């Protein structure tokens, strides 16, 4: 090929490239010109949102701080006083199920076989005590008295499976039950027994405790189940974890956090247990404050906030400062804590077309910031809607976006909103909401201004042409 022709072709290619680039820029400039961005104002208020915050004891209605979760310790003796006869009515009355359902409060529960108290007693039913041949350990320790059953007993194991199956039949598909703390083993259902001193209580080996866990996995397959510490079975089944000694640096930073981050060797069984550093991304981190200190006063608040951030905690209780007077001296620190834990969604930016013809679909883009330390753990739908000048909804779309993926930090999401073909010309307002799928109503608050009376949040406006 001669030189003039080569130069001609190179020049032509460059011209074509420049023209294409200009056309591409013109196209995107046109798209940009036809889009409008809206920046909602962010609020600093405490949000009383589902599945996070303080947890109260379900037996009492005395809390002075906001809450959306209640907690129930269910002893086997209370659940099944006679073999095969489950006293669910008494349990639900004792823990006020009807009251909390009416108030929009969800429940966490734990099954207890051994709860130390001031008096000598047992927390398994009398009939079961006889069936297992009264095998176990009566104890009188610094933290209480009680009876620790022999967890290796096959009769106990068989009856435990039957118990958990009955509970699963009752509550596995009940949306009122938010989380299940996997108890059953150890004092308070906390997966430890006193294995030191003159009369140590032998803790069962992992092969045995895994059988108890499997009962929950089988019969509560629709629930978020949580364990006290990392275990292989917890890692393999994506379970959540709970820390019942939150607030104490020794127990939380030097204990719970190190177990989660690095794994550990169990002091009870000598088994090596795995690290679970990312468990909180798909299953909750919960627990309660250790009762031996006020961890929300000025001297401790920074340490407490650090523990919350490092362990990605979503909720704490029933050992929690829910009886502190609202507006009292601790309120500023309580508010800081409640604005830190769990999820806290902010709509930082929303954009859509300035104008759109009726019958088309509006492309809505959202920039979401989660300023909390944890995600939302349920597949609740994000709804986009359009309202007219009277505030009436004229179009809505339950998007397919998975809000469980909104981890701490920023997320960019988009979806479309159909514009009805018969919609009159005019200016309309775009709205967003997270709906409770059980009620179909908005139930998660954003940290934004613009909340309507129906719980939806107003965003930008769009001009519809028809």
LOZAMAR-774948 format. One record per residue (C-alpha): residue number from 1; x, y, z. Coordinates in steps of 0.5 Angstrom, whole numbers, plus 500, padded with zeros to 3 digits. Example, Ala and Ser with C-alpha at 12.3 -4.5 7.8 and 13.67 -1.06 7.14 Angstrom:
1,525,491,516
2,527,498,514
//
This chain:
1,500,500,500
2,503,507,498
3,504,512,503
4,499,517,501
5,493,512,501
6,496,510,508
7,495,517,511
8,488,517,508
9,486,511,511
10,489,513,518
11,486,520,517
12,479,517,516
13,479,512,521
14,481,518,526
15,475,522,523
16,470,517,524
17,473,516,531
18,472,523,533
19,465,523,530
20,463,517,534
21,466,520,540
22,462,526,539
23,456,522,538
24,457,518,544
25,458,524,548
26,452,528,545
27,448,522,547
28,450,522,554
29,449,529,554
30,442,529,552
31,441,523,557
32,444,527,563
33,440,533,560
34,433,529,561
35,435,527,568
36,434,531,575
37,437,529,581
38,434,530,588
39,438,530,595
40,434,528,601
41,436,532,607
42,439,527,612
43,436,527,619
44,440,525,626
45,434,523,629
46,434,516,633
47,430,511,629
48,425,506,632
49,426,501,627
50,424,493,627
51,429,488,629
52,434,492,632
53,436,497,638
54,434,495,645
55,430,489,647
56,426,488,653
57,424,482,657
58,417,480,654
59,414,479,661
60,414,486,663
61,411,493,660
62,415,498,663
63,420,500,658
64,422,508,658
65,426,507,652
66,424,505,645
67,424,498,643
68,422,494,637
69,424,487,640
70,422,483,646
71,425,477,649
72,423,470,652
73,427,465,656
74,422,459,656
75,424,453,660
76,422,446,658
77,419,445,665
78,414,451,663
79,413,449,656
80,412,441,657
81,409,440,664
82,406,433,662
83,410,429,657
84,407,431,650
85,402,436,652
86,405,443,651
87,402,449,654
88,403,454,649
89,397,458,651
90,400,459,658
91,407,461,655
92,404,466,650
93,400,469,656
94,406,469,660
95,410,473,655
96,405,477,653
97,405,475,645
98,398,479,644
99,401,485,647
100,407,485,643
101,404,483,636
102,399,489,637
103,405,494,638
104,409,491,632
105,414,488,637
106,418,482,635
107,420,476,639
108,427,473,641
109,426,467,645
110,431,461,648
111,430,455,650
112,433,453,657
113,434,447,661
114,438,450,666
115,437,457,669
116,441,458,676
117,437,461,681
118,437,463,689
119,433,457,690
120,435,449,689
121,430,447,683
122,431,444,676
123,428,447,669
124,426,441,666
125,420,438,668
126,419,432,673
127,417,427,668
128,423,428,664
129,427,428,670
130,425,421,672
131,426,419,665
132,433,420,665
133,434,417,671
134,435,423,675
135,442,423,672
136,446,430,672
137,449,435,677
138,446,439,682
139,450,445,684
140,450,451,689
141,455,456,686
142,457,463,687
143,452,465,681
144,446,460,683
145,443,454,685
146,440,449,680
147,440,442,676
148,445,441,670
149,442,435,666
150,447,430,663
151,446,432,656
152,449,426,653
153,443,422,656
154,440,419,649
155,433,419,653
156,434,427,654
157,436,428,646
158,430,424,644
159,426,428,648
160,429,434,646
161,428,433,639
162,421,432,640
163,420,439,644
164,424,443,638
165,420,439,633
166,413,442,637
167,416,449,638
168,418,449,630
169,411,447,628
170,408,452,632
171,413,458,631
172,417,456,625
173,413,460,620
174,410,465,625
175,413,472,623
176,412,475,630
177,418,470,632
178,424,474,629
179,430,470,632
180,432,464,636
181,438,464,641
182,440,457,641
183,440,455,648
184,439,448,651
185,446,447,653
186,449,449,659
187,447,454,665
188,442,460,662
189,443,456,655
190,449,460,654
191,453,453,652
192,458,453,658
193,458,449,665
194,462,450,671
195,468,446,670
196,472,448,675
197,473,448,683
198,471,442,687
199,465,439,683
200,466,441,676
201,460,439,671
202,463,436,665
203,461,439,659
204,459,435,653
205,463,434,647
206,462,437,640
207,459,430,637
208,454,431,642
209,452,438,642
210,452,438,635
211,446,434,635
212,442,439,639
213,444,444,634
214,441,440,629
215,434,439,632
216,434,447,631
217,437,447,624
218,431,442,622
219,425,444,625
220,427,452,625
221,429,452,618
222,425,459,616
223,428,462,622
224,435,466,624
225,438,462,629
226,444,464,633
227,449,461,637
228,453,464,643
229,460,463,640
230,463,460,634
231,463,453,632
232,464,449,626
233,456,447,625
234,455,455,626
235,460,457,621
236,457,451,616
237,450,453,617
238,451,461,617
239,448,462,624
240,448,468,627
241,452,469,634
242,450,473,641
243,455,476,646
244,451,476,653
245,457,480,656
246,457,486,652
247,460,492,655
248,466,489,658
249,472,489,654
250,475,483,657
251,469,479,655
252,468,483,648
253,474,485,645
254,479,480,649
255,474,474,648
256,468,474,643
257,471,479,638
258,478,474,638
259,474,468,638
260,470,471,632
261,476,474,628
262,481,468,630
263,478,462,632
264,479,459,639
265,480,453,643
266,475,451,647
267,476,451,654
268,471,446,655
269,472,441,650
270,479,442,648
271,476,442,640
272,479,448,636
273,473,452,633
274,473,456,627
275,474,464,626
276,467,467,623
277,469,474,622
278,464,475,616
279,458,472,620
280,454,479,621
281,454,480,613
282,448,475,613
283,446,473,620
284,445,478,626
285,450,479,632
286,446,480,638
287,446,479,646
288,446,483,652
289,450,488,656
290,453,484,662
291,450,487,668
292,456,489,672
293,457,496,670
294,453,502,667
295,457,502,660
296,453,508,657
297,455,513,662
298,460,518,660
299,466,514,662
300,465,508,658
301,461,511,652
302,467,511,647
303,469,504,649
304,462,501,648
305,461,505,641
306,467,501,639
307,465,495,641
308,458,496,638
309,462,497,631
310,467,492,632
311,462,486,633
312,457,489,628
313,451,488,634
314,444,489,632
315,441,489,638
316,442,488,646
317,437,485,651
318,434,484,656
319,439,486,660
320,439,493,657
321,438,500,660
322,431,500,657
323,428,503,664
324,433,509,664
325,428,515,664
326,427,518,657
327,430,525,657
328,435,523,663
329,442,524,664
330,444,518,660
331,439,520,654
332,445,523,649
333,449,517,650
334,443,512,649
335,441,516,643
336,449,515,640
337,449,508,641
338,442,507,638
339,444,511,632
340,450,506,631
341,448,499,632
342,444,495,627
343,442,499,620
344,441,506,619
345,439,507,611
346,440,514,608
347,437,516,601
348,443,520,599
349,441,522,592
350,436,520,587
351,435,521,580
352,430,520,574
353,428,523,568
354,425,530,568
355,420,529,563
356,417,522,561
357,411,520,557
358,405,516,560
359,406,509,558
360,413,509,559
361,417,507,565
362,421,511,569
363,428,509,571
364,430,511,578
365,437,511,581
366,438,511,588
367,445,512,592
368,444,509,599
369,448,510,605
370,448,505,611
371,451,509,617
372,450,503,621
373,454,497,623
374,450,491,620
375,445,490,615
376,438,488,615
377,437,481,615
378,430,480,612
379,428,480,604
380,423,486,605
381,421,489,598
382,423,496,597
383,417,500,593
384,417,506,589
385,411,510,588
386,408,516,584
387,403,521,587
388,399,526,585
389,398,533,587
390,393,530,592
391,398,525,595
392,394,519,592
393,398,514,589
394,397,513,582
395,403,508,580
396,407,503,585
397,412,498,584
398,415,493,589
399,422,492,586
400,426,486,586
401,432,489,589
402,435,486,595
403,436,490,601
404,440,485,605
405,446,487,601
406,446,494,603
407,452,493,608
408,455,499,612
409,457,504,607
410,455,506,600
411,450,502,595
412,448,504,588
413,441,501,586
414,436,502,580
415,430,500,578
416,424,502,574
417,417,505,575
418,411,504,570
419,408,510,568
420,400,509,567
421,398,510,560
422,392,514,562
423,395,518,567
424,394,526,566
425,399,530,564
426,402,534,570
427,407,534,575
428,408,528,580
429,412,526,586
430,416,520,587
431,417,516,593
432,420,510,596
433,419,506,602
434,421,499,605
435,415,495,606
436,413,489,611
437,411,484,607
438,406,481,612
439,402,488,612
440,404,491,605
441,405,497,609
442,412,502,610
443,415,500,616
444,423,501,616
445,424,509,617
446,430,512,613
447,434,517,616
448,431,522,612
449,426,528,612
450,420,528,608
451,416,522,611
452,409,522,609
453,404,520,614
454,403,513,611
455,411,512,612
456,413,513,605
457,419,518,603
458,418,524,598
459,423,524,593
460,424,529,587
461,418,530,582
462,417,528,575
463,413,532,569
464,409,527,566
465,406,528,558
466,400,525,555
//
